[in-house]
């Protein structure tokens, strides 16, 4: 018995000593983890876990592996945590996220459903759950893009390729020996900017560091260049001289700098004014005219992790950054924006309808509103991280970064044949409210074949157009104005996206509909050239809706006598009707009326002094449907 007690005592002492030894490593690991030094945190945690299998530390280690992209190791550790009956509910979300990254979507969906049963308002979890439902759709079209890996064997990770001169510039890190300067996140070197071009046989040559002052002691990249290649905007660690700058939260943030090419070297580094020691700014993308810069930031006031912003160069200064809004930005991370010369914005997100990790999406701005982002699908996107998408000017080739082979690598892509995609949407006129159930008829003019579609719950429809073809779009909804559009791919050698925005408006008898930008010279009623362009739009409405009859109405401001204004407005309304008849509209469908100053839109009536813009509101031309 005494021997047994002694053995038990020895075992207990051993366990206590083991626990003490583990705590030392756990404490060190926590210090690294808190400052995002994940590689070093993993090393410390694993030493401690050999002595004490603390589940809270196992979970942190699993997260650290996830953050550095080692998903299989992360999954094994999360499974160990999930087997623990006291596991926190949040683990269902973490585990599902890893499962999506390893391609186990169906299994991930079950854990997301379990998590959402207790956290139904979690936006990111809902988006990922939706992604699991639609993952098969993401794999449907596997022929749109053809990817080929760019050899970068000298680097542990490489990303963010952009076209420059005769090649590309990208960011990369290398493996370094212990004792050398290391990036604590990965244990490799810090990121630098490199240039690489092809030889005469089309083979990629050895990369070279960009020359000048652009590469410093810590992180540089990714970058974006001005159209002429004389200026570069790039991401850089926040440091002064040889020391990293640390904020009150013990964090080192990222900033955006500009440099100029002088005698073949990058000099005259300038920090952009909206940078801060308290948050990060990075991933810049410059428009072709050099007047707008898109970038990401976690500055206060955003929607989540990192959001996409833009700033304009006005009067020699960069304007206050503007958040692109909740259509694009989510509680997750939106990163790596790229603005194409045609106005299409490409970016990556881990929260929109993603296949897992970061996926590349596209959107475009219409009437000062961003459209709902579209996933570019497989093979451009995968279950791993896909980001830093750049499309060449030909809209046919480009570059993207992917971790699909367990490290960040550069890929070049091309569309196998020119591809033309029509992105359409229907919305209530003057709003962003989508309209479901709009009937869309797309008539192919070569054979008059009609393709019929219905706008979905988001008001959207999508169709792949044929090359060297013209199409007539005809959108209808009962009780609303019909709208048409014409699209042609003839003569287009490179892929292109087309956008159709249909504003749905109910036909209401006698409701005045103002025609914008119809102006008359003082004391005149002739139809000016600029007014004719606006009236041509009404001609199209009348052609699209051949059964309606309208009354043209003209209004004046209160200046001048009541009688004079009534006569002038009557002449202007009649002139508009005469123009419509000249353009082929049946006179039986048209009447006119001059209202003079009898129906002002504001307080500017007789004897009231008003600014010119107030008077302009009252000088207007409109039409009213009198018969459907």
C-alpha positions as CSV (number, residue, x, y, z in Angstrom):
1,X,0.0,0.0,0.0
2,X,2.8,2.4,0.9
3,X,4.5,1.6,-2.3
4,X,1.3,2.4,-4.2
5,X,0.9,5.7,-2.3
6,X,4.5,6.6,-3.1
7,X,4.0,5.8,-6.8
8,X,0.8,7.9,-6.7
9,X,2.6,10.8,-5.0
10,X,5.4,10.6,-7.6
11,X,2.9,10.7,-10.4
12,X,1.1,13.7,-8.9
13,X,4.4,15.6,-8.4
14,X,5.2,14.7,-12.1
15,X,1.9,16.1,-13.3
16,X,2.4,19.3,-11.3
17,X,5.9,19.8,-12.6
18,X,4.7,19.1,-16.2
19,X,1.9,21.6,-15.7
20,X,4.4,24.2,-14.5
21,X,6.6,23.6,-17.5
22,X,3.6,23.8,-19.9
23,X,2.4,27.1,-18.4
24,X,5.8,28.7,-19.3
25,X,5.3,27.8,-23.0
26,X,1.6,28.7,-23.0
27,X,2.4,32.2,-21.6
28,X,5.1,32.7,-24.2
29,X,2.7,31.4,-26.9
30,X,0.0,33.8,-25.8
31,X,2.4,36.7,-26.2
32,X,3.2,35.7,-29.7
33,X,-0.5,35.0,-30.5
34,X,-1.6,38.4,-29.2
35,X,0.8,40.2,-31.5
36,X,-0.1,37.9,-34.5
37,X,3.2,36.1,-34.5
38,X,1.5,32.9,-35.3
39,X,4.5,30.8,-36.4
40,X,6.2,31.5,-33.1
41,X,3.0,31.0,-31.1
42,X,2.6,27.5,-32.7
43,X,6.1,26.5,-31.7
44,X,5.6,27.6,-28.1
45,X,2.1,26.1,-27.8
46,X,3.2,22.7,-29.2
47,X,6.0,22.5,-26.7
48,X,3.6,23.1,-23.9
49,X,0.9,20.8,-25.2
50,X,3.4,17.9,-25.0
51,X,3.3,18.4,-21.3
52,X,-0.4,19.5,-20.8
53,X,-3.2,19.0,-23.3
54,X,-5.1,22.2,-22.4
55,X,-8.1,22.5,-24.7
56,X,-8.1,26.3,-24.7
57,X,-4.5,26.2,-26.0
58,X,-5.4,23.5,-28.6
59,X,-8.1,25.8,-29.9
60,X,-5.6,28.8,-30.2
61,X,-3.1,26.5,-31.9
62,X,-5.8,25.4,-34.4
63,X,-6.6,29.1,-35.1
64,X,-3.0,29.9,-35.6
65,X,-2.6,27.1,-38.1
66,X,-5.7,28.4,-39.9
67,X,-4.3,31.9,-40.1
68,X,-1.1,30.8,-41.7
69,X,-3.0,28.6,-44.2
70,X,-2.1,25.1,-42.8
71,X,-5.7,23.9,-42.9
72,X,-5.2,20.2,-42.5
73,X,-3.3,20.7,-39.2
74,X,-5.9,23.2,-38.1
75,X,-8.7,20.7,-38.8
76,X,-7.1,17.9,-36.8
77,X,-6.8,20.2,-33.8
78,X,-10.3,21.6,-34.1
79,X,-11.6,18.0,-34.2
80,X,-9.8,17.3,-31.0
81,X,-11.6,20.4,-29.5
82,X,-15.0,19.3,-30.9
83,X,-14.6,16.0,-29.1
84,X,-14.5,17.8,-25.8
85,X,-18.0,17.9,-24.3
86,X,-17.4,21.3,-22.9
87,X,-16.4,22.8,-26.2
88,X,-17.6,26.4,-26.7
89,X,-20.4,26.9,-29.3
90,X,-18.2,29.2,-31.4
91,X,-16.1,26.2,-32.3
92,X,-18.9,25.1,-34.6
93,X,-18.2,28.2,-36.7
94,X,-14.4,27.9,-36.6
95,X,-14.6,24.2,-37.5
96,X,-17.0,24.8,-40.4
97,X,-14.7,27.5,-41.7
98,X,-11.8,25.0,-41.8
99,X,-13.9,22.4,-43.4
100,X,-14.9,24.7,-46.2
101,X,-11.2,25.5,-46.7
102,X,-10.5,21.8,-47.1
103,X,-13.3,21.2,-49.5
104,X,-15.7,19.4,-47.1
105,X,-18.6,21.7,-47.8
106,X,-21.5,19.4,-46.9
107,X,-20.0,18.6,-43.5
108,X,-19.3,22.3,-43.0
109,X,-23.0,23.1,-43.6
110,X,-24.1,20.9,-40.8
111,X,-21.9,22.7,-38.3
112,X,-22.9,26.1,-39.6
113,X,-26.6,25.2,-39.2
114,X,-25.9,24.1,-35.6
115,X,-24.1,27.4,-34.9
116,X,-26.8,29.5,-36.5
117,X,-29.5,27.9,-34.4
118,X,-28.1,29.9,-31.5
119,X,-26.6,32.8,-33.4
120,X,-29.1,33.5,-36.2
121,X,-28.0,37.1,-36.7
122,X,-24.3,36.3,-37.5
123,X,-24.0,37.8,-41.0
124,X,-20.8,36.0,-42.0
125,X,-22.1,32.6,-40.8
126,X,-25.3,33.1,-42.8
127,X,-23.2,34.0,-45.9
128,X,-21.1,30.9,-45.5
129,X,-24.2,28.7,-45.0
130,X,-25.7,30.2,-48.2
131,X,-22.4,29.4,-50.0
132,X,-22.6,25.8,-48.9
133,X,-26.1,25.6,-50.5
134,X,-24.8,27.0,-53.8
135,X,-21.4,25.5,-54.0
136,X,-22.3,23.1,-56.9
137,X,-23.3,26.2,-58.9
138,X,-19.8,27.6,-58.5
139,X,-18.4,24.5,-60.3
140,X,-20.8,24.5,-63.2
141,X,-18.8,26.5,-65.7
142,X,-15.2,25.2,-65.7
143,X,-14.3,26.5,-69.2
144,X,-14.4,30.3,-68.7
145,X,-10.9,30.7,-67.4
146,X,-7.7,28.7,-68.0
147,X,-5.1,29.1,-65.3
148,X,-1.4,28.3,-65.4
149,X,1.0,28.7,-62.5
150,X,3.9,31.1,-62.7
151,X,7.1,29.5,-61.4
152,X,8.3,31.1,-58.2
153,X,10.2,28.3,-56.6
154,X,12.6,30.7,-54.9
155,X,9.8,32.0,-52.7
156,X,7.8,30.5,-49.9
157,X,4.8,32.7,-50.8
158,X,4.3,35.1,-53.7
159,X,1.2,37.2,-54.4
160,X,-0.2,40.4,-55.9
161,X,1.1,40.4,-59.5
162,X,0.4,43.5,-61.5
163,X,1.5,44.4,-65.0
164,X,4.5,46.7,-65.2
165,X,6.7,47.5,-68.3
166,X,7.4,44.2,-70.0
167,X,6.5,42.0,-67.0
168,X,5.0,41.9,-63.6
169,X,5.7,43.3,-60.1
170,X,4.7,41.2,-57.1
171,X,5.3,40.7,-53.4
172,X,7.1,37.7,-52.0
173,X,8.8,36.2,-49.0
174,X,11.7,33.7,-48.7
175,X,12.7,31.1,-46.3
176,X,15.4,32.4,-43.9
177,X,17.8,30.8,-41.5
178,X,17.1,31.0,-37.8
179,X,18.7,34.1,-36.3
180,X,18.0,36.1,-39.5
181,X,15.4,38.8,-39.6
182,X,12.0,37.0,-39.7
183,X,8.4,37.8,-40.2
184,X,6.9,36.5,-36.9
185,X,3.6,35.7,-38.6
186,X,5.1,33.0,-40.8
187,X,8.7,32.6,-39.7
188,X,9.9,33.6,-43.2
189,X,11.4,36.8,-44.5
190,X,9.5,40.0,-44.7
191,X,7.8,40.8,-48.0
192,X,9.6,42.7,-50.7
193,X,8.6,43.9,-54.1
194,X,10.1,42.1,-57.1
195,X,10.1,42.6,-60.9
196,X,10.0,39.6,-63.3
197,X,9.6,39.5,-67.1
198,X,9.7,36.8,-69.9
199,X,12.5,36.0,-72.2
200,X,12.2,35.9,-76.0
201,X,10.9,32.4,-75.8
202,X,8.1,33.3,-73.4
203,X,9.7,31.8,-70.3
204,X,9.7,33.7,-67.0
205,X,13.1,34.9,-66.0
206,X,14.6,35.3,-62.5
207,X,12.9,37.9,-60.4
208,X,14.8,41.0,-59.3
209,X,14.2,43.3,-56.4
210,X,12.8,46.7,-57.3
211,X,15.6,49.3,-57.2
212,X,15.8,52.3,-55.0
213,X,14.3,53.1,-51.6
214,X,11.1,51.1,-52.1
215,X,12.2,47.9,-50.3
216,X,13.0,48.5,-46.7
217,X,13.5,46.4,-43.5
218,X,10.0,45.1,-43.1
219,X,6.9,44.5,-45.4
220,X,6.4,46.1,-48.8
221,X,3.6,45.3,-51.2
222,X,1.3,44.8,-52.9
223,X,1.6,47.8,-55.4
224,X,-0.2,49.6,-58.1
225,X,1.3,51.8,-60.9
226,X,0.3,55.0,-62.7
227,X,-0.6,54.6,-66.3
228,X,2.8,55.9,-67.5
229,X,4.7,53.8,-64.9
230,X,6.4,56.8,-63.3
231,X,4.6,56.5,-60.0
232,X,3.9,53.6,-57.7
233,X,1.5,53.3,-54.7
234,X,2.4,50.5,-52.4
235,X,1.7,49.0,-49.0
236,X,4.4,49.2,-46.3
237,X,4.8,48.3,-42.7
238,X,4.6,51.4,-40.4
239,X,8.1,52.0,-39.3
240,X,10.5,54.9,-38.8
241,X,14.2,54.6,-39.7
242,X,14.9,51.0,-38.5
243,X,12.2,50.5,-35.9
244,X,8.6,49.4,-36.3
245,X,6.1,52.0,-35.0
246,X,3.8,50.4,-32.4
247,X,0.4,51.9,-31.4
248,X,-1.3,51.9,-28.1
249,X,-2.6,48.4,-28.8
250,X,0.9,47.1,-29.3
251,X,0.2,46.6,-33.0
252,X,2.2,47.5,-36.1
253,X,-0.1,48.7,-38.8
254,X,0.2,49.0,-42.6
255,X,0.3,52.3,-44.5
256,X,0.2,53.3,-48.2
257,X,3.2,55.2,-49.7
258,X,3.9,56.7,-53.1
259,X,7.3,56.7,-54.8
260,X,8.5,58.2,-58.1
261,X,10.8,56.7,-60.7
262,X,13.9,58.7,-61.0
263,X,16.8,57.6,-63.2
264,X,15.6,54.0,-63.0
265,X,15.2,53.9,-59.2
266,X,12.2,54.4,-56.9
267,X,12.8,57.5,-54.8
268,X,11.0,60.3,-53.0
269,X,8.8,58.2,-50.8
270,X,5.7,60.0,-49.6
271,X,3.1,58.8,-47.1
272,X,-0.5,59.3,-48.0
273,X,-2.4,61.7,-45.7
274,X,-5.2,59.3,-44.6
275,X,-2.8,56.8,-43.0
276,X,-2.8,56.4,-39.3
277,X,-0.8,54.7,-36.5
278,X,-4.1,53.4,-35.1
279,X,-5.4,51.4,-38.1
280,X,-4.1,49.9,-41.3
281,X,-4.4,51.0,-45.0
282,X,-3.2,48.9,-47.8
283,X,-3.8,47.0,-51.1
284,X,-4.0,50.1,-53.3
285,X,-5.4,50.1,-56.8
286,X,-5.2,53.2,-59.0
287,X,-7.7,54.1,-61.8
288,X,-6.3,54.6,-65.3
289,X,-6.6,58.3,-65.1
290,X,-4.7,58.4,-61.8
291,X,-7.5,60.4,-60.1
292,X,-9.0,57.7,-57.8
293,X,-7.3,55.3,-55.5
294,X,-9.1,52.2,-54.1
295,X,-7.7,50.5,-51.0
296,X,-8.6,48.5,-47.9
297,X,-8.6,49.6,-44.3
298,X,-9.9,48.6,-40.8
299,X,-10.4,52.2,-39.9
300,X,-13.2,53.0,-37.4
301,X,-16.7,53.3,-38.9
302,X,-16.5,50.3,-41.2
303,X,-18.7,47.3,-41.5
304,X,-16.4,44.6,-40.2
305,X,-12.8,43.4,-40.5
306,X,-11.4,45.2,-43.5
307,X,-13.5,47.3,-45.9
308,X,-12.8,48.8,-49.3
309,X,-12.5,52.6,-49.5
310,X,-11.7,55.1,-52.3
311,X,-10.2,58.5,-52.3
312,X,-10.0,61.1,-55.1
313,X,-7.1,63.4,-56.1
314,X,-8.6,66.9,-56.1
315,X,-6.8,70.2,-56.1
316,X,-3.5,68.6,-55.5
317,X,-4.7,66.6,-52.4
318,X,-6.2,63.2,-51.7
319,X,-9.8,63.5,-50.4
320,X,-11.2,62.0,-47.2
321,X,-11.7,58.2,-47.9
322,X,-15.2,57.1,-48.7
323,X,-16.4,53.6,-47.6
324,X,-17.9,51.8,-50.6
325,X,-20.9,50.8,-48.5
326,X,-22.7,47.6,-47.3
327,X,-23.4,46.2,-50.8
328,X,-19.7,45.5,-51.0
329,X,-18.4,45.6,-47.5
330,X,-19.6,43.0,-44.9
331,X,-18.7,42.1,-41.2
332,X,-16.1,39.8,-42.8
333,X,-13.0,40.8,-44.8
334,X,-13.1,42.5,-48.2
335,X,-9.6,42.9,-49.6
336,X,-7.4,43.3,-52.7
337,X,-9.5,45.7,-54.8
338,X,-8.7,46.1,-58.5
339,X,-10.4,48.7,-60.6
340,X,-10.4,48.0,-64.3
341,X,-10.3,50.7,-66.9
342,X,-13.9,49.8,-67.9
343,X,-15.0,50.6,-64.4
344,X,-15.5,47.0,-63.2
345,X,-14.3,46.5,-59.6
346,X,-12.8,43.2,-58.7
347,X,-12.1,42.3,-55.1
348,X,-11.8,39.3,-52.7
349,X,-14.0,38.5,-49.7
350,X,-14.4,35.7,-47.2
351,X,-17.9,36.6,-46.4
352,X,-19.9,37.0,-49.6
353,X,-21.1,33.9,-51.3
354,X,-17.7,32.3,-51.1
355,X,-16.5,28.8,-52.0
356,X,-14.3,28.9,-48.8
357,X,-11.6,31.3,-47.8
358,X,-11.2,34.3,-50.0
359,X,-13.0,34.3,-53.4
360,X,-12.8,36.9,-56.2
361,X,-15.9,38.9,-57.0
362,X,-16.9,41.6,-59.4
363,X,-19.2,44.5,-59.2
364,X,-19.8,47.8,-61.0
365,X,-21.2,51.2,-60.2
366,X,-24.4,52.4,-61.7
367,X,-26.2,55.6,-60.9
368,X,-23.9,56.1,-57.9
369,X,-24.8,52.7,-56.6
370,X,-22.7,49.5,-56.4
371,X,-24.3,46.4,-57.8
372,X,-24.5,43.2,-55.8
373,X,-21.1,41.3,-56.2
374,X,-20.9,38.3,-58.5
375,X,-18.7,35.3,-57.7
376,X,-16.3,34.5,-60.6
377,X,-16.6,30.8,-59.8
378,X,-14.3,27.8,-60.4
379,X,-11.6,27.4,-61.7
380,X,-10.7,31.0,-60.9
381,X,-11.9,30.5,-57.3
382,X,-11.4,27.4,-55.2
383,X,-12.0,26.3,-51.6
384,X,-8.8,28.0,-50.6
385,X,-7.8,31.7,-50.7
386,X,-8.0,33.3,-54.2
387,X,-7.2,37.0,-54.4
388,X,-5.2,39.8,-56.0
389,X,-7.1,39.5,-59.3
390,X,-5.9,41.8,-62.1
391,X,-7.4,41.9,-65.5
392,X,-5.3,43.2,-68.5
393,X,-6.5,46.0,-70.7
394,X,-7.6,43.4,-73.3
395,X,-10.2,42.1,-70.8
396,X,-9.0,38.6,-71.8
397,X,-5.9,37.8,-69.8
398,X,-4.6,38.6,-66.3
399,X,-3.2,37.4,-63.0
400,X,-4.6,36.0,-59.8
401,X,-3.1,34.6,-56.6
402,X,-4.2,31.3,-55.0
403,X,-3.3,29.1,-52.1
404,X,-5.0,26.1,-53.6
405,X,-1.7,24.2,-53.4
406,X,-1.2,25.1,-49.8
407,X,0.9,28.2,-50.3
408,X,0.3,31.6,-52.0
409,X,1.3,31.3,-55.7
410,X,1.0,33.4,-58.8
411,X,-1.2,32.3,-61.6
412,X,-1.8,33.8,-65.0
413,X,-5.1,33.2,-66.7
414,X,-6.8,33.7,-70.0
415,X,-10.4,33.3,-71.1
416,X,-10.3,30.4,-73.6
417,X,-12.4,32.3,-76.1
418,X,-13.8,35.8,-75.9
419,X,-16.7,35.6,-73.4
420,X,-19.5,38.1,-73.2
421,X,-21.6,38.1,-70.1
422,X,-24.8,40.2,-69.7
423,X,-25.5,41.2,-66.1
424,X,-29.0,42.6,-65.7
425,X,-31.1,43.8,-62.9
426,X,-34.6,45.2,-62.4
427,X,-35.3,47.7,-59.6
428,X,-38.1,50.2,-58.7
429,X,-37.3,53.4,-60.5
430,X,-35.2,55.8,-58.4
431,X,-34.5,53.2,-55.7
432,X,-32.3,50.2,-55.0
433,X,-35.4,48.0,-54.3
434,X,-35.1,44.9,-56.5
435,X,-38.1,43.7,-58.5
436,X,-38.7,40.0,-58.8
437,X,-40.7,38.5,-61.7
438,X,-39.8,40.9,-64.4
439,X,-40.1,39.1,-67.8
440,X,-37.0,39.4,-69.9
441,X,-37.0,38.5,-73.6
442,X,-33.6,38.5,-75.3
443,X,-34.0,38.3,-79.0
444,X,-31.0,37.1,-81.0
445,X,-31.1,39.1,-84.2
446,X,-29.3,36.6,-86.5
447,X,-32.2,34.1,-86.3
448,X,-34.8,35.9,-84.2
449,X,-34.6,33.3,-81.5
450,X,-36.1,34.5,-78.2
451,X,-34.6,33.6,-74.9
452,X,-36.9,34.1,-72.0
453,X,-35.8,34.8,-68.4
454,X,-37.4,36.0,-65.2
455,X,-35.6,38.4,-62.7
456,X,-34.9,36.6,-59.4
457,X,-35.6,37.7,-55.8
458,X,-32.6,40.1,-56.1
459,X,-34.0,41.5,-59.4
460,X,-31.1,40.0,-61.3
461,X,-30.7,38.0,-64.4
462,X,-27.6,36.8,-66.3
463,X,-27.0,35.5,-69.8
464,X,-23.9,34.6,-71.8
465,X,-23.9,36.3,-75.2
466,X,-22.5,34.9,-78.4
467,X,-19.7,36.6,-80.3
468,X,-20.5,38.6,-83.4
469,X,-24.1,38.9,-82.5
470,X,-26.7,41.6,-81.7
471,X,-29.5,41.3,-79.2
472,X,-32.7,43.2,-78.4
473,X,-33.7,43.2,-74.7
474,X,-37.4,43.5,-73.9
475,X,-38.4,43.8,-70.2
476,X,-42.0,43.8,-69.1
477,X,-44.1,43.6,-65.9
478,X,-47.9,43.9,-65.9
479,X,-49.0,47.4,-65.2
480,X,-45.6,48.9,-65.7
481,X,-43.7,50.7,-68.4
482,X,-42.0,48.3,-70.8
483,X,-38.3,48.9,-71.4
484,X,-36.0,47.9,-74.2
485,X,-32.2,47.9,-74.8
486,X,-29.9,46.9,-77.6
487,X,-26.6,45.1,-77.1
488,X,-24.0,44.0,-79.7
489,X,-20.8,41.9,-79.5
490,X,-19.9,42.5,-83.1
491,X,-16.3,43.4,-83.8
492,X,-15.3,42.8,-80.2
493,X,-12.1,40.7,-80.0
494,X,-11.8,40.4,-76.3
495,X,-14.0,39.3,-73.5
496,X,-16.4,42.0,-72.1
497,X,-19.1,42.3,-69.5
498,X,-22.4,44.0,-70.4
499,X,-24.7,45.6,-67.9
500,X,-28.4,46.3,-68.2
501,X,-30.2,48.3,-65.6
502,X,-34.0,48.3,-65.9
503,X,-35.9,50.8,-63.7
504,X,-39.4,49.5,-63.2
505,X,-42.1,52.2,-63.1
506,X,-45.8,51.6,-62.6
507,X,-48.2,53.2,-65.2
508,X,-50.4,55.6,-63.2
509,X,-53.0,57.7,-65.1
510,X,-52.4,61.4,-64.8
511,X,-49.3,61.0,-62.7
512,X,-46.8,63.7,-63.9
513,X,-43.4,62.3,-64.9
514,X,-40.7,64.9,-65.2
515,X,-38.3,64.8,-68.2
516,X,-34.9,65.8,-66.9
517,X,-32.6,68.3,-68.6
518,X,-35.0,69.8,-71.1
519,X,-34.2,73.5,-71.3
520,X,-35.3,76.3,-73.6
521,X,-33.5,79.5,-74.5
522,X,-35.0,82.7,-72.9
523,X,-38.3,83.6,-74.4
524,X,-38.0,80.7,-76.9
525,X,-39.8,77.5,-77.5
526,X,-37.6,75.9,-80.1
527,X,-36.3,72.4,-79.2
528,X,-32.6,72.7,-78.6
529,X,-30.2,69.9,-79.4
530,X,-29.7,68.9,-75.7
531,X,-33.5,68.8,-75.2
532,X,-33.9,66.6,-78.3
533,X,-31.7,64.0,-76.7
534,X,-34.0,63.8,-73.7
535,X,-37.1,63.7,-75.9
536,X,-35.6,60.8,-77.8
537,X,-35.8,58.8,-74.6
538,X,-39.5,59.6,-74.4
539,X,-39.8,58.5,-78.0
540,X,-38.4,55.1,-77.0
541,X,-40.8,54.8,-74.1
542,X,-43.7,55.4,-76.5
543,X,-42.3,52.9,-79.0
544,X,-41.9,50.3,-76.2
545,X,-45.4,51.0,-74.9
546,X,-47.5,51.4,-78.1
547,X,-50.9,51.5,-76.4
548,X,-50.4,54.4,-74.1
549,X,-51.6,58.0,-74.9
550,X,-49.9,60.9,-73.2
551,X,-50.2,64.6,-72.6
552,X,-47.1,66.8,-72.8
553,X,-47.0,69.5,-70.2
554,X,-44.8,72.6,-69.8
555,X,-44.3,74.7,-66.8
556,X,-42.6,78.1,-66.3
557,X,-41.3,79.9,-63.2
558,X,-43.2,82.8,-61.7
559,X,-41.2,85.6,-63.3
560,X,-43.1,87.4,-66.0
561,X,-46.9,87.9,-66.1
562,X,-49.3,85.1,-65.6
563,X,-50.7,85.5,-69.1
564,X,-47.3,85.6,-70.8
565,X,-46.2,82.5,-69.0
566,X,-49.3,80.6,-69.9
567,X,-48.8,81.4,-73.6
568,X,-45.1,80.5,-73.5
569,X,-45.6,77.2,-71.8
570,X,-48.4,76.2,-74.3
571,X,-46.0,76.9,-77.2
572,X,-43.2,74.9,-75.5
573,X,-45.5,71.9,-74.9
574,X,-46.7,72.0,-78.5
575,X,-43.2,72.2,-79.7
576,X,-42.4,69.0,-77.8
577,X,-45.4,67.2,-79.3
578,X,-44.4,68.4,-82.8
579,X,-40.9,66.8,-82.2
580,X,-42.4,63.5,-81.1
581,X,-44.6,63.5,-84.3
582,X,-41.5,64.3,-86.3
583,X,-39.9,61.2,-84.8
584,X,-42.7,59.0,-85.9
585,X,-45.2,58.9,-83.0
586,X,-48.8,58.8,-84.0
587,X,-50.4,62.2,-83.4
588,X,-53.6,60.5,-82.1
589,X,-51.6,59.4,-79.0
590,X,-50.5,62.9,-78.2
591,X,-52.0,66.1,-76.6
592,X,-50.4,69.0,-75.0
593,X,-51.1,71.6,-72.3
594,X,-49.3,74.7,-71.0
595,X,-49.6,75.1,-67.3
596,X,-47.7,78.4,-67.0
597,X,-46.8,79.1,-63.4
598,X,-49.9,77.6,-61.9
599,X,-48.3,74.4,-60.5
600,X,-45.0,75.4,-58.8
601,X,-42.9,72.7,-57.0
602,X,-41.7,75.1,-54.3
603,X,-42.4,78.4,-52.6
604,X,-41.2,80.5,-55.6
605,X,-44.5,82.2,-56.6
606,X,-45.2,85.8,-57.5
607,X,-43.4,88.4,-55.5
608,X,-41.1,85.9,-53.7
609,X,-37.4,86.2,-54.2
610,X,-35.6,82.9,-54.9
611,X,-32.3,81.6,-56.0
612,X,-31.9,80.6,-59.7
613,X,-31.9,76.9,-58.9
614,X,-35.3,77.2,-57.2
615,X,-36.7,78.9,-60.3
616,X,-35.2,76.1,-62.4
617,X,-37.1,73.4,-60.5
618,X,-40.3,75.1,-61.6
619,X,-39.3,75.4,-65.3
620,X,-39.9,71.8,-66.3
621,X,-41.4,69.6,-69.0
622,X,-43.3,66.5,-68.1
623,X,-45.7,64.0,-69.5
624,X,-48.8,62.3,-68.1
625,X,-50.3,59.0,-69.2
626,X,-54.0,59.7,-70.2
627,X,-54.8,56.2,-71.5
628,X,-53.1,52.8,-71.0
